[in-house]
Amino acid sequence: MRSIMTVTFPLILSLFVMLFVSQISNYNIFGQDNSAPSDSSALGIPKNISGITCDETEHLLYHNHTMLVIKNQGQNVTIPSDIGIIPNDCLFWLHTHDDSGIIHIESPNEISFSLGQFLQIWNSFENSPIIQDILQNKSKADISILLENGTIVDSVSNIVDVPLQNNAIVILDLTNNTSG
């Protein structure tokens, strides 16, 4: 019995390690699935969108987060994961990691970014009629911005001009979307 355990345990352990390593090998440093297309040219995505480049590494010099909430005709719109991330290639300074609505702002310089820039990147990654309508000024929205200190800002009239501020929550309530 002891000899079987002596042989079986290392065998099981090595099988477990092989399975674990094979699962990890499908992910790159950005945590993205390596089986997805990984060449920006193959995907038709330019490396510069609205003045924001797609770089091979994450920048941490200027690192902020803004939460985006979109409602269309009273229904929540999911902000997709991996917007701005090309697996095994690069990621844009504005991107999402999951569908929580958090926009990660990771730039090599401390500069201001707008919601319009993020929407341009989103539009390059996904063909969304809602986003296209916003970018073409076909959508009207009530815009609310809740800042980190609890202040509510509602003086922005154009969706694309909404600033992406650290720890702010941007709420777009689309009430007149022409895409139905």
C-alpha positions, 0 to 999 in steps of 0.5 A: 500500500505504501509503495502505491501511495509513493508512486500515486501521489507524485503522479497526481501532483504532476498531473495537477501541476500540468493542468494548472500550467496549461490553464495559466498559459492561456492568459497573458500579462493583462489577464486576457485570453490568449486564444482571442485575436491578438493583432490590432491590424487583424482586428482593424483597430488603429494603434491611435484613437482620439490621441490615445495610443495602444502601448505594450505596457500599462502606465502607472504614472497617471492612474485613475478610475472613473465609473460609467453608468449608462441607461438607455430608455430606463434600461441599464447598458453593460459596459463591456470588458476588455474595451481598449485591450488587444490581447498579447499586443497592447492596451489603450490608456483608457480601457476596461478590465471587466463589465463593472463600468470602471474605466481605467485611466493609465497614462504616461502623462498627467493629462485630462481625458474625456468620455468622448475619447473612451467612447471612440475607443469603445466604438473601435472595439464594438459596433454598438448603435448606442455608442455610435448615436452618442458620438454622432450627437443623435442621442440626448442624455441627462448627465450627472457626475458625482465627484469623489467629494460628494459634489454633483456636477450637471453643467456638462451639456455634451456627452463627449465633453464629460471629463473623466475624473478620478473616483467620479461616477458618470451617469448618462440617462439616454432619454431620446435615443434615435436607434430605438 
